[in-house]
Amino acid sequence: MERVCVIGAGSSGIAACQVLAERGIAYDCYETGSQVGGNWRYLNDNGMSSAYRSLHINTSRQIMEYASFPMPRDCPVYPGHAHIARYFDSFVDHFGLRPSIAFRTEVVSVEPVPGGRWSVTTRHLDSGESAEHVYDAVLVANGHHWKPRWPRPALPGADEFSGTQTHAHDYRTPDPFADKRVLVLGIGNSACDIAVETSRVSRRTVLAMRRGAHILPKYLFGVPTDHLTGSWLARAPLAVQELGLRLLLRLSRGRLEDYGLPRPRHGVLGAHPTISDDLLSRLGHGDLTVRPAPVRLEGDRVTFEDGSTEEIDAIVYCTGYDIAFPFLKDEVIDPSDNDIQLYHRVVAPAHPGLYFIGLVQPLGAIMPLAEAQAHWVADLLQGRCALPTPERMREETRTYRANLTRRYVASTRHTIQVDAQPYLRELKRERRNGAARARRGAASR
């Protein structure tokens, strides 16, 4: 293996760089911004990241840290973006990765070339200088929270709405919403954070949603909630996990209907969790109003599914993100509806040498998963592991998709969902199976 290309120096990209460096695999990493960290670098100059000023992680420090580089023990249990950015800087400098990262460099195109290799065209954002490189493999780690997904189709009357309309991607502070009537659309983590923040400065904040969601606290009985992912409960059958979580939430939080929220029609584990310690208290204090989904806009008025109306000055759409790879043609990877067909969420079956790192939405933290994915890819690059046939890989992706359909609410939000600990075990098992395939292949030669 001559050289590998890594696209992106966010949390997943730098994990890949560390593993490749550790294994002695030569690589180049290209990062659009001038610093590492991706979404965790507040006011990142890459033009794509979207951290807001108050952003904190929803997974605890112990769950999100890299296995190869624990977070400092004096770091808060739920660090803010500034802590995380410093941690990433320390990670990169500790392993000496910074010289291998070409900053302010955009990957313009990635195309397969004869011989099973990849042509990568880059452009330096400051000088405008372009260059073409050929690599034996490409590891895509450009993230999946950078291209805002707006309502499709747009709400009737959106073009004539007299107020402002923004996406959560562009939200930074609540200051622009002071003394305004604000509508926040969504019930995910960003929607809850933004609704809570704007409610402290706005004249009125309305939180509207298409469906209910289970609201998990960051702590359950004094213990970080995500520590349950490493407890006996996470190893129990799914039905037992569901029942256990329901009981714990009922004891610690009560009924969501008592706070004015709609009762979720799915199980606690049937959707990506919404985690907030502040939302329920703001609702209980009357600082937030809950409405069902909006159906049309007229001037400064918004009409909701229940027929109620509100005068609104500003709408914040917390409607998620589209997965996109602007440097790849659709015939290589088609990201339509966020439906990406990858073997164990990493390998493109039809395109040897093309891998995706961190393209998962975990119940848990993404950093240790990206690290584990990178170790598997390094095994493949070094010939320690071998892949099954393309058809066997496609069969695995079909099984994964069927399991998602049974488990989760139908949504583009859940197309890349994984449970952290089972997924780590899945990768470990695949590495063992791949090693056995590699041995059989060597023996047959």
PAMARNU-207972 format. One record per residue (C-alpha): residue number from 1; residue in one letter; x, y, z. Coordinates in pm, 1 decimal, decimal comma. Layout:
N
NUM  a  X  Y  Z
...
***
This chain:
445
1  m  0,0  0,0  0,0
2  e  160,3  325,2  -113,3
3  r  -56,3  607,8  19,2
4  v  -403,6  676,9  155,8
5  c  -618,5  989,3  139,4
6  v  -824,0  1100,2  440,8
7  i  -1093,3  1361,5  372,6
8  g  -1169,0  1577,7  674,1
9  a  -994,5  1647,8  1005,5
10  g  -1296,7  1645,1  1230,6
11  s  -1338,7  1394,4  1511,4
12  s  -1355,9  1097,5  1270,9
13  g  -1082,9  1213,7  1034,7
14  i  -822,0  1262,5  1305,3
15  a  -911,8  922,3  1452,3
16  a  -837,5  770,0  1112,3
17  c  -509,3  961,5  1088,1
18  q  -396,1  836,5  1427,7
19  v  -467,0  473,6  1342,1
20  l  -295,7  497,2  1001,6
21  a  8,8  663,2  1159,4
22  e  23,8  398,5  1430,2
23  r  13,6  123,1  1167,4
24  g  281,5  285,3  953,5
25  i  44,9  348,1  660,7
26  a  139,0  659,5  463,5
27  y  -146,3  906,3  420,7
28  d  -241,5  1264,0  341,9
29  c  -531,8  1435,4  516,5
30  y  -717,6  1729,1  362,8
31  e  -915,9  1972,4  577,7
32  t  -1116,0  2268,1  448,2
33  g  -1074,1  2469,1  768,4
34  s  -758,5  2602,4  926,0
35  q  -791,2  2388,4  1240,1
36  v  -902,6  2039,7  1339,4
37  g  -1230,2  1967,6  1510,4
38  g  -1508,8  2005,0  1255,2
39  n  -1839,6  2085,7  1423,8
40  w  -1670,5  2112,9  1761,3
41  r  -1464,4  2414,3  1652,7
42  y  -1688,0  2711,5  1729,0
43  l  -1686,0  2966,2  1443,7
44  n  -1486,5  2721,9  1234,5
45  d  -1362,9  2891,5  915,3
46  n  -1434,4  2583,0  703,9
47  g  -1774,6  2734,0  618,4
48  m  -1961,6  2414,6  703,0
49  s  -1950,1  2357,6  1077,9
50  s  -2236,6  2467,5  1293,7
51  a  -2159,7  2471,8  1665,9
52  y  -2358,2  2723,9  1867,1
53  r  -2196,1  2914,8  2150,2
54  s  -2356,0  2715,5  2431,9
55  l  -2302,5  2371,2  2273,8
56  h  -2213,1  2084,8  2509,9
57  i  -2187,0  1716,7  2432,7
58  n  -2483,7  1492,3  2506,7
59  t  -2260,1  1194,9  2578,4
60  s  -2039,2  1194,3  2882,9
61  r  -1662,5  1240,7  2872,4
62  q  -1595,7  874,9  2955,5
63  i  -1817,3  751,4  2672,1
64  m  -1689,1  985,3  2399,6
65  e  -1311,6  972,8  2453,0
66  y  -1079,8  790,2  2215,1
67  a  -952,1  457,2  2345,7
68  s  -599,5  565,1  2250,9
69  f  -616,2  901,0  2428,7
70  p  -837,2  944,6  2738,4
71  m  -980,2  1287,9  2811,5
72  p  -826,3  1476,8  3104,3
73  r  -983,4  1376,7  3435,0
74  d  -1035,2  1742,5  3525,4
75  c  -1256,3  1788,1  3218,3
76  p  -1628,9  1824,9  3299,3
77  v  -1847,2  1517,7  3268,0
78  y  -2034,0  1689,7  2982,7
79  p  -1774,1  1919,2  2822,2
80  g  -1853,7  2219,5  2605,2
81  h  -1722,9  2275,9  2254,0
82  a  -1417,4  2466,5  2379,6
83  h  -1309,5  2169,3  2593,4
84  i  -1362,7  1931,6  2303,0
85  a  -1166,2  2148,7  2060,4
86  r  -873,7  2162,2  2305,9
87  y  -894,3  1785,1  2346,6
88  f  -875,6  1736,2  1969,2
89  d  -577,7  1972,8  1948,8
90  s  -403,6  1775,9  2223,7
91  f  -484,2  1447,2  2047,0
92  v  -338,3  1566,6  1717,2
93  d  -26,4  1712,3  1878,0
94  h  30,7  1415,4  2109,6
95  f  45,8  1178,6  1811,7
96  g  228,7  1423,3  1585,6
97  l  -46,0  1426,4  1323,7
98  r  -59,3  1796,9  1239,5
99  p  215,1  1794,0  971,0
100  s  20,0  1533,2  773,9
101  i  -292,9  1753,2  751,9
102  a  -321,7  1997,7  463,4
103  f  -537,4  2277,2  606,2
104  r  -749,8  2518,6  402,4
105  t  -755,2  2253,3  131,5
106  e  -1080,1  2142,1  -28,0
107  v  -1122,6  1804,8  -196,0
108  v  -1289,8  1889,8  -525,3
109  s  -1328,2  1544,3  -677,5
110  v  -1258,1  1177,9  -606,0
111  e  -1273,7  945,9  -906,6
112  p  -1178,9  582,7  -962,3
113  v  -896,0  524,0  -1207,8
114  p  -766,6  206,0  -1374,6
115  g  -579,1  -29,3  -1148,3
116  g  -819,7  5,2  -857,1
117  r  -679,2  338,6  -747,0
118  w  -834,4  680,9  -687,9
119  s  -764,6  1021,0  -838,7
120  v  -813,6  1301,6  -587,2
121  t  -821,4  1665,6  -698,0
122  t  -767,3  1931,0  -431,7
123  r  -779,5  2309,5  -424,8
124  h  -617,7  2540,1  -173,0
125  l  -880,8  2788,4  -60,3
126  d  -642,2  3080,5  -13,9
127  s  -411,4  3046,3  -313,8
128  g  -663,8  2880,6  -546,9
129  e  -394,2  2635,1  -649,2
130  s  -522,7  2294,6  -763,6
131  a  -341,7  1962,3  -754,8
132  e  -417,2  1604,9  -855,5
133  h  -301,2  1304,9  -656,8
134  v  -345,1  930,4  -700,2
135  y  -411,4  713,4  -395,0
136  d  -457,4  345,6  -329,9
137  a  -748,2  412,3  -93,9
138  v  -969,1  698,9  19,5
139  l  -1117,7  734,1  368,1
140  v  -1413,7  973,7  363,1
141  a  -1462,3  1150,4  697,4
142  n  -1639,4  1469,3  592,1
143  g  -1918,3  1436,0  847,8
144  h  -2295,3  1430,7  806,7
145  h  -2404,6  1743,0  995,5
146  w  -2306,7  2016,9  754,6
147  k  -2568,5  2033,8  474,8
148  p  -2895,8  2168,2  622,6
149  r  -3210,7  1977,4  537,6
150  w  -3505,9  2213,9  496,0
151  p  -3869,4  2096,9  497,1
152  r  -3954,2  1925,6  169,0
153  p  -4184,7  2047,2  33,6
154  a  -4160,4  2390,2  193,0
155  l  -4450,9  2497,7  410,5
156  p  -4729,0  2662,6  210,5
157  g  -4680,9  3038,4  228,2
158  a  -4311,5  3015,8  319,2
159  d  -4214,8  3245,9  33,3
160  e  -4446,4  3519,1  160,8
161  f  -4374,4  3482,5  532,0
162  s  -4296,1  3827,0  671,0
163  g  -4055,9  3711,5  940,2
164  t  -3712,6  3549,9  922,2
165  q  -3652,7  3181,4  846,8
166  t  -3325,6  3015,6  942,7
167  h  -3195,0  2663,8  988,9
168  a  -3043,9  2541,1  1314,6
169  h  -2718,0  2507,4  1120,5
170  d  -2687,2  2887,5  1122,2
171  y  -2786,4  2941,6  1485,0
172  r  -2506,0  3070,5  1707,1
173  t  -2655,3  3271,9  1996,6
174  p  -3006,8  3370,2  2112,9
175  d  -2929,4  3743,0  2084,5
176  p  -3098,1  3796,8  1742,7
177  f  -3423,6  3661,6  1889,8
178  a  -3449,0  3903,8  2180,0
179  d  -3805,7  4031,2  2228,3
180  k  -3927,6  3834,8  1923,8
181  r  -4198,5  3574,2  1882,4
182  v  -4003,9  3262,3  1789,4
183  l  -4112,0  2930,2  1643,4
184  v  -3867,3  2640,2  1675,3
185  l  -3962,7  2345,6  1455,5
186  g  -3836,7  2005,0  1569,4
187  i  -3791,3  1794,2  1881,9
188  g  -3431,2  1676,2  1842,8
189  n  -3137,3  1786,2  2055,6
190  s  -3070,9  2109,2  1866,3
191  a  -3439,4  2204,4  1869,0
192  c  -3459,8  2162,8  2244,7
193  d  -3138,2  2357,6  2307,2
194  i  -3244,3  2642,1  2078,8
195  a  -3598,6  2657,8  2216,9
196  v  -3467,6  2670,4  2573,7
197  e  -3213,1  2941,7  2490,0
198  t  -3441,1  3164,9  2287,6
199  s  -3714,6  3136,8  2551,0
200  r  -3488,9  3322,9  2791,8
201  v  -3471,3  3632,8  2571,4
202  s  -3773,9  3615,7  2341,1
203  r  -4116,9  3764,3  2390,4
204  r  -4257,5  3416,5  2328,0
205  t  -4112,8  3086,9  2208,2
206  v  -4321,1  2811,0  2053,0
207  l  -4183,7  2459,9  2007,3
208  a  -4365,5  2267,8  1731,3
209  m  -4317,2  1906,5  1623,5
210  r  -4461,2  1643,1  1392,5
211  r  -4436,9  1367,0  1651,8
212  g  -4355,5  1329,4  2018,5
213  a  -4016,0  1224,9  2151,0
214  h  -3882,6  1071,0  2466,7
215  i  -3681,2  1331,2  2658,6
216  l  -3386,6  1180,2  2843,0
217  p  -3201,8  1366,5  3120,3
218  k  -2822,8  1381,6  3123,1
219  y  -2823,9  1221,2  3467,0
220  l  -3036,1  941,4  3608,6
221  f  -3017,3  912,1  3986,7
222  g  -2684,5  1095,2  3992,8
223  v  -2519,6  887,2  3719,6
224  p  -2463,1  1003,9  3359,0
225  t  -2747,4  846,3  3163,2
226  d  -2525,1  715,0  2884,3
227  h  -2334,0  502,0  3135,4
228  l  -2628,3  267,4  3096,0
229  t  -2477,7  170,9  2757,5
230  g  -2205,1  -14,2  2947,4
231  s  -2432,3  -165,0  3211,8
232  w  -2612,9  -499,0  3228,5
233  l  -2918,8  -328,6  3080,8
234  a  -2742,1  -265,4  2747,8
235  r  -2660,5  -635,5  2718,4
236  a  -3018,9  -745,5  2780,8
237  p  -3265,9  -821,5  2498,5
238  l  -3410,7  -513,4  2332,6
239  a  -3752,4  -561,6  2493,0
240  v  -3591,9  -570,9  2838,6
241  q  -3386,0  -258,5  2761,7
242  e  -3701,7  -80,1  2649,5
243  l  -3896,1  -175,2  2961,9
244  g  -3607,4  -85,4  3192,1
245  l  -3562,3  257,8  3037,6
246  r  -3935,2  327,3  3047,1
247  l  -3946,8  248,8  3418,6
248  l  -3638,2  458,2  3496,0
249  l  -3773,1  755,7  3302,6
250  r  -4117,0  729,8  3459,5
251  l  -3963,8  729,4  3807,1
252  s  -3721,7  1014,3  3742,1
253  r  -3922,9  1233,5  3506,3
254  g  -4290,5  1141,7  3521,1
255  r  -4521,4  1160,0  3218,3
256  l  -4429,9  1385,3  2926,8
257  e  -4797,2  1473,5  2881,4
258  d  -4788,2  1645,8  3220,7
259  y  -4538,9  1894,7  3072,3
260  g  -4759,8  1964,6  2770,9
261  l  -4565,0  1744,2  2529,7
262  p  -4740,8  1488,8  2309,6
263  r  -4707,5  1129,0  2414,8
264  p  -4455,0  954,9  2186,2
265  r  -4606,4  684,2  1968,1
266  h  -4278,9  491,8  1955,3
267  g  -4066,3  319,9  2216,6
268  v  -3778,4  485,2  2400,4
269  l  -3534,4  299,3  2174,0
270  g  -3742,3  354,0  1861,0
271  a  -3581,0  687,8  1773,1
272  h  -3254,7  869,1  1826,9
273  p  -3276,8  1003,5  2183,7
274  t  -3345,7  1365,5  2265,7
275  i  -3140,6  1464,8  2568,7
276  s  -3218,5  1776,3  2770,1
277  d  -3207,6  1870,8  3135,4
278  d  -3364,7  2212,4  3074,2
279  l  -3659,6  2158,1  2840,1
280  l  -3901,0  2008,4  3090,3
281  s  -3832,3  2273,9  3352,9
282  r  -3887,8  2553,6  3099,8
283  l  -4215,7  2390,0  2999,4
284  g  -4313,5  2348,5  3362,0
285  h  -4246,4  2717,5  3425,1
286  g  -4459,1  2819,7  3128,9
287  d  -4164,8  2971,6  2944,7
288  l  -4229,0  2757,1  2635,5
289  t  -4546,4  2674,4  2445,0
290  v  -4589,6  2344,2  2260,7
291  r  -4776,5  2314,8  1932,3
292  p  -4820,8  2036,1  1674,2
293  a  -4660,2  2069,6  1331,6
294  p  -4727,5  2388,1  1133,0
295  v  -4934,2  2348,4  816,6
296  r  -4910,2  2694,7  654,0
297  l  -4769,9  3044,6  688,6
298  e  -4966,6  3361,5  615,0
299  g  -4791,9  3694,3  658,4
300  d  -4672,3  3682,9  1017,8
301  r  -4914,5  3408,2  1122,6
302  v  -4848,7  3035,8  1149,3
303  t  -5134,1  2785,7  1149,8
304  f  -5079,7  2448,2  1316,2
305  e  -5233,9  2104,6  1266,7
306  d  -5480,2  2155,3  1551,4
307  g  -5614,7  2473,9  1390,3
308  s  -5445,2  2707,7  1636,6
309  t  -5249,1  3008,7  1510,4
310  e  -4956,8  3213,4  1640,6
311  e  -4807,8  3546,0  1538,5
312  i  -4441,4  3468,5  1470,0
313  d  -4142,3  3691,2  1391,8
314  a  -3877,8  3422,4  1340,0
315  i  -3877,0  3052,8  1252,8
316  v  -3582,6  2822,4  1327,4
317  y  -3602,1  2495,7  1133,7
318  c  -3435,5  2214,8  1329,7
319  t  -3508,7  1965,6  1054,7
320  g  -3182,1  1777,5  1031,6
321  y  -2920,8  1734,8  762,2
322  d  -2870,3  1573,5  424,8
323  i  -2576,5  1341,1  383,3
324  a  -2366,4  1465,7  94,5
325  f  -2034,1  1395,1  -75,3
326  p  -1985,6  1682,0  -322,3
327  f  -1654,6  1535,0  -439,1
328  l  -1810,4  1199,0  -538,8
329  k  -2036,0  1141,7  -838,0
330  d  -2374,9  986,3  -766,7
331  e  -2285,2  682,2  -974,2
332  v  -2010,0  611,1  -721,0
333  i  -2215,3  679,2  -407,3
334  d  -2573,6  804,4  -424,4
335  p  -2670,6  974,5  -95,0
336  s  -3036,3  1031,4  -190,8
337  d  -3265,0  1031,4  115,8
338  n  -2955,5  965,6  329,8
339  d  -2974,2  599,9  226,1
340  i  -2610,0  493,2  196,0
341  q  -2546,3  125,5  121,3
342  l  -2222,5  37,5  302,9
343  y  -2098,1  -293,0  440,5
344  h  -2092,5  -258,1  819,3
345  r  -2143,5  118,2  759,4
346  v  -1789,1  154,2  622,1
347  v  -1713,1  -30,6  296,4
348  a  -1854,5  56,1  -47,0
349  p  -1915,2  -294,3  -191,8
350  a  -1880,7  -192,0  -556,5
351  h  -1575,9  29,9  -511,0
352  p  -1265,4  -132,5  -360,5
353  g  -1050,8  114,3  -171,7
354  l  -1337,5  351,9  -81,4
355  y  -1419,3  365,5  290,2
356  f  -1634,2  588,4  511,2
357  i  -1533,3  676,4  866,5
358  g  -1783,5  816,1  1117,2
359  l  -2085,8  786,1  887,5
360  v  -2304,8  657,7  1170,9
361  q  -2560,4  808,6  1407,2
362  p  -2493,2  625,2  1731,9
363  l  -2682,2  565,7  2051,7
364  g  -2360,0  660,7  2224,0
365  a  -2060,8  862,7  2103,7
366  i  -1914,7  863,5  1754,1
367  m  -1544,0  906,2  1840,5
368  p  -1464,7  553,5  1967,5
369  l  -1671,2  407,9  1682,5
370  a  -1472,1  600,8  1421,7
371  e  -1153,1  481,8  1589,4
372  a  -1269,4  118,8  1571,5
373  q  -1374,5  160,7  1207,5
374  a  -1030,8  297,3  1123,3
375  h  -861,6  -5,9  1281,5
376  w  -1071,4  -236,8  1064,8
377  v  -988,0  -36,4  753,1
378  a  -618,6  -47,2  845,3
379  d  -646,0  -427,8  871,1
380  l  -792,5  -433,0  520,5
381  l  -524,0  -202,8  382,9
382  q  -247,7  -415,9  530,2
383  g  -397,4  -745,1  415,2
384  r  -464,9  -865,6  768,1
385  c  -834,8  -888,1  682,9
386  a  -1020,7  -969,7  363,5
387  l  -1372,4  -876,7  260,3
388  p  -1644,2  -1119,4  152,0
389  t  -1783,4  -1110,2  -200,4
390  p  -1968,5  -794,7  -309,5
391  e  -2297,8  -985,1  -304,4
392  r  -2241,9  -1098,7  55,7
393  m  -2166,3  -739,6  147,0
394  r  -2485,7  -619,0  -20,6
395  e  -2679,0  -886,8  165,2
396  e  -2548,0  -746,4  494,3
397  t  -2657,8  -395,1  399,2
398  r  -3007,2  -523,1  313,3
399  t  -3032,8  -697,9  649,3
400  y  -2917,5  -382,7  827,2
401  r  -3177,8  -173,7  643,4
402  a  -3455,8  -422,0  729,3
403  n  -3355,2  -414,7  1096,3
404  l  -3364,0  -34,0  1095,8
405  t  -3713,9  -37,8  950,3
406  r  -3836,0  -267,7  1226,6
407  r  -3659,0  -81,4  1505,1
408  y  -3688,0  291,1  1432,1
409  v  -3942,2  551,1  1332,6
410  a  -3933,2  595,5  953,5
411  s  -3716,0  903,4  902,4
412  t  -3405,8  1018,8  715,6
413  r  -3266,1  1073,8  1065,0
414  h  -3245,5  699,0  1124,7
415  t  -3082,4  570,9  805,7
416  i  -2736,2  536,6  963,2
417  q  -2835,7  455,3  1321,0
418  v  -2629,7  216,1  1535,0
419  d  -2615,5  114,6  1900,1
420  a  -2262,6  192,0  2015,1
421  q  -2168,0  -119,2  2212,8
422  p  -2334,0  -375,7  1981,2
423  y  -2174,5  -198,8  1685,0
424  l  -1828,8  -219,0  1842,7
425  r  -1885,5  -591,4  1893,6
426  e  -2001,1  -617,5  1530,6
427  l  -1676,7  -459,4  1407,1
428  k  -1468,0  -681,6  1632,6
429  r  -1646,7  -988,4  1497,7
430  e  -1596,0  -873,9  1137,4
431  r  -1224,9  -822,6  1199,9
432  r  -1201,1  -1184,4  1322,6
433  n  -1397,6  -1313,1  1024,7
434  g  -1193,9  -1099,2  786,7
435  a  -869,4  -1231,4  933,0
436  a  -992,5  -1586,1  876,1
437  r  -1076,6  -1501,8  514,5
438  a  -730,7  -1353,7  466,4
439  r  -567,3  -1670,0  603,9
440  r  -777,5  -1890,7  377,6
441  g  -686,5  -1673,5  80,3
442  a  -316,4  -1694,0  162,0
443  a  -338,1  -2071,8  206,1
444  s  -511,3  -2113,3  -133,0
445  r  -223,7  -1930,6  -301,4
***
